[in-house]
Amino acid sequence: MNGQTGKLVGDLPIDWKKTMGIGGSIFAIAAAILSAIGLMLMPEDQVLNIIKMISGLGILISGIVLLVLKHSKSKAKKGGGGSF
């Protein structure tokens, strides 16, 4: 960080494998819980609806995570050169 302008320079040290692993684990646990609840509470003809809902949630969460990470990475690159 430039002390005079406050601009950030460089990339954040992000371990992509760890980030995606944690996100995938959280999604898998949430999907399993929602599936179990959905299968127990819903009639047989609505089981397909719960599967669609879980798939949609997964796509939505993945998209949000990727957009946030991309935005934070591009914001750090726009910080400037840091020359005096």
Residue pairs with C-beta under 8 A, 6 or more apart in sequence:
1 7
1 8
1 9
2 8
2 9
2 79
2 80
2 82
5 80
7 79
7 80
7 82
8 75
8 76
8 79
9 76
9 79
9 80
9 81
9 82
10 76
10 79
11 73
11 76
11 77
12 72
12 73
12 76
14 69
14 73
19 69
23 61
23 62
23 65
27 57
27 58
27 61
27 62
30 57
31 54
31 57
31 58
34 50
34 53
34 54
34 57
35 50
35 51
35 54
38 46
38 47
38 50
38 53
38 54
39 47
39 50
42 49
42 50
